[in-house]
Amino acid sequence: MKALIYLDPPFFSNRNYEVIWGDAGEARSFQDRWAGGIDHYIAWLKERVAEMRRILKPTGSMFLHCDWHADAYIRVDILDRIFGGNNFRNEIIWDYKGWAHKKTSHFPNKHDTIFLYSKSDKNTFIPFSETWTREEYVAKRKQKIHIDETGREYIFDKRGNAGQRRYLDVALADGQPITDVWSIGVLASSSKERIGYPTQKPEALLERIIKCAGDEGEIVLDPFMGGGTTIAVADRLNRQRKPITIIRHF
Ligand SMILES: C[S@@+](CC[C@H](N)C(=O)[O-])C[C@H]1O[C@@H](n2cnc3c(N)ncnc32)[C@H](O)[C@@H]1O
């Protein structure tokens, strides 16, 4: 049984993605056009999500990556129905930054949505924090910095232990819990990670997903593997190695 499933299916974008692959110049592509419109797309994806839930461990998690083209339909028509609204855990916003092109009718789209659902209320979740630099922490708190008799810097807590000293060295060591908004840049064209796959996701994104949902040795499945980012990161993080069978698209 799988501890974690990450799905990054076609987004209902009405585009074809093509890449010239390897030295032999082989053309590989996948289509994201749906003759029957959104109903066809949702029915197609729903069938696959139901299978994914079936093979998930009772403590397992599923992350479904999508964007504005179909995210509302996916949450309501697929995920809430198959997993149950009570097993909704997060709507993660992947704020991917990068250059924005001015639009005449709306704000430029600069995020994807990753839904996190669990199979039950016993889901494994390992929270983690990211560290601040002193400058980031000071800029965020916008508070006067005091120095005690030993030279340590502190501020006065406003919440929680209101009025108590909060030492900067302790705050920096504790870090800041990762929230549901993830600011991770898209892969630059010069990035060493880039393998030439058109919808390749950054390893930092998969690293967060894999780390929060389980431990080393567990099974991670990506049924829409594209350039194989999930597999590369899972392997680096010592998740279980299993031989797989590649089945043609259907
Ligand atoms: C958005 S890409 C995944 C990119 C991947 N996460 C990465 O980092 O490279 C979607 C993938 O789904 C595959 N795909 C499209 N239709 C499919 C189908 N019917 N069954 C399985 N995979 C499909 C495409 O070939 C493509 O590799």
The ligand as an SDF file (V2000), in Angstrom:
LIG
                    3D

 27 29  0  0  0  0  0  0  0  0999 V2000
    2.0320   17.7430  -16.0070 C   0  0  0  0  0  0  0  0  0  0  0  0
    2.9420   16.3700  -16.5910 S   0  0  0  0  0  0  0  0  0  0  0  0
    3.7950   15.7620  -15.1880 C   0  0  0  0  0  0  0  0  0  0  0  0
    5.1230   16.4550  -14.9590 C   0  0  0  0  0  0  0  0  0  0  0  0
    5.9410   15.8750  -13.8060 C   0  0  0  0  0  0  0  0  0  0  0  0
    5.3260   16.1190  -12.5280 N   0  0  0  0  0  0  0  0  0  0  0  0
    7.3570   16.4160  -13.7880 C   0  0  0  0  0  0  0  0  0  0  0  0
    7.8090   17.0170  -12.8020 O   0  0  0  0  0  0  0  0  0  0  0  0
    8.0350   16.2560  -14.8090 O   0  0  0  0  0  0  0  0  0  0  0  0
    1.6470   15.2380  -16.8900 C   0  0  0  0  0  0  0  0  0  0  0  0
    2.0860   13.8790  -17.3210 C   0  0  0  0  0  0  0  0  0  0  0  0
    0.9560   13.0210  -17.4670 O   0  0  0  0  0  0  0  0  0  0  0  0
    1.1450   12.1760  -18.5930 C   0  0  0  0  0  0  0  0  0  0  0  0
   -0.1640   11.7510  -19.0770 N   0  0  0  0  0  0  0  0  0  0  0  0
   -1.0130   12.4060  -19.8890 C   0  0  0  0  0  0  0  0  0  0  0  0
   -2.1240   11.6760  -20.0940 N   0  0  0  0  0  0  0  0  0  0  0  0
   -1.9760   10.5400  -19.3780 C   0  0  0  0  0  0  0  0  0  0  0  0
   -2.7660    9.3770  -19.1830 C   0  0  0  0  0  0  0  0  0  0  0  0
   -3.9210    9.2280  -19.7860 N   0  0  0  0  0  0  0  0  0  0  0  0
   -2.3020    8.4290  -18.3660 N   0  0  0  0  0  0  0  0  0  0  0  0
   -1.1090    8.5530  -17.7400 C   0  0  0  0  0  0  0  0  0  0  0  0
   -0.3060    9.6180  -17.9210 N   0  0  0  0  0  0  0  0  0  0  0  0
   -0.7290   10.6010  -18.7250 C   0  0  0  0  0  0  0  0  0  0  0  0
    1.8900   13.0560  -19.5750 C   0  0  0  0  0  0  0  0  0  0  0  0
    2.5970   12.2680  -20.5160 O   0  0  0  0  0  0  0  0  0  0  0  0
    2.8170   13.8180  -18.6490 C   0  0  0  0  0  0  0  0  0  0  0  0
    3.9900   13.0680  -18.4730 O   0  0  0  0  0  0  0  0  0  0  0  0
  1  2  1  0
  2  3  1  0
  2 10  1  0
  3  4  1  0
  4  5  1  0
  5  6  1  0
  5  7  1  0
  7  8  2  0
  7  9  1  0
 10 11  1  0
 11 12  1  0
 11 26  1  0
 12 13  1  0
 13 14  1  0
 13 24  1  0
 14 15  1  0
 14 23  1  0
 15 16  2  0
 16 17  1  0
 17 18  1  0
 17 23  2  0
 18 19  1  0
 18 20  2  0
 20 21  1  0
 21 22  2  0
 22 23  1  0
 24 25  1  0
 24 26  1  0
 26 27  1  0
M  CHG  2   2   1   9  -1
M  END
$$$$
